[in-house]
Amino acid sequence: MASSSLKGKVAIVTGSTSGIGLAIAYAFAAEGCNVMLNGFGPADAIAKEREGMAAKHGVRVEYNGADMSKPAEIAALVAETNAKLGSVDILVNNAGIQHVAPIESFPAAKWDAIIAINLSATFHGIQAALPLMKAKKWGRIINIASTHGLVASAQKVAYVAAKHGIVGLTKVVGMECADTGVTCNAICPGWVLTPLVQMQIDARAKEQGISSEQAARNLIAEKQPQLQFTTTEQIAGLALFLASDTASNMQGTQLVSDGGWTAQ
Ligand code: NAD
């Protein structure tokens, strides 16, 4: 969806060295946004991605390796973006991790990490970036929640709690942004085949003694009548839509792309 109004805007996409975040970063770069990448990974691979994205789309692309579990590093990510690319227009809160275990054996450290990265980082990022957006009377905050922000699955206590938190946080920030030119909305994907999900597929394949392909088919069939993974590009398209003028009256709400998961 081409939207010339995004040309020259400054976008931070957290967790954009992989999966959904990387696709969103590419999508904003393709619209002419200057992009701040963030996330973990080998330095040479990240540098290659950054340079490739900048060259392909003729935009500026920077990288900041802030650990999203650390509030001071999140504030520094926003400050560095401001210094290197200009005042933040679009903040995509995407970084996330998963851990699957029943609550009795769920490691407390995993609970703390998931709440910090999947939920609290969004609070800290918005707190740092919102004043910059309000000053310009334009901004887009896009929070990557999940179907697990709307419904639960067993063995995902921290993830489901964090994602429900994101949906609630999005509503509050949306209310507080009303009439400011800034919108805050969430995207709730169902299964998207990224490293985060591949890890779960591989663990199931091993546990059940089946192939990864069969484990992937079973995983989808359990939840999604449409039997297709949502693609990273489809989620990126929804992010572009939320940043577009067409979505300027969407506030504090969610876009769901889950192959029918939550329609049941
Ligand atoms: P992914 O594992 O491919 O990417 C996660 C990204 O987050 C990577 O860039 C990683 O380096 C980064 N990251 C992890 N911990 C970090 C930290 N402490 N600080 C900074 N960056 C960190 O996963 P994905 O599937 O692309 O997930 C992206 C988001 O989408 C997550 O919030 C996830 O919960 C959400 N989501 C994914 C799916 C799915 O099916 N894949 C479904 C719904 C929601």
Residues whose N, C-alpha, C, O or C-beta is under 5 A from the ligand:
A	BS01	NAD	G15 S16 T17 S18 G19 I20 G21 N38 G39 F40 A66 D67 M68 S69 N94 A95 G96 I117 I144 A145 S146 T147 P189 G190 W191 V192 T194 P195 L196 V197
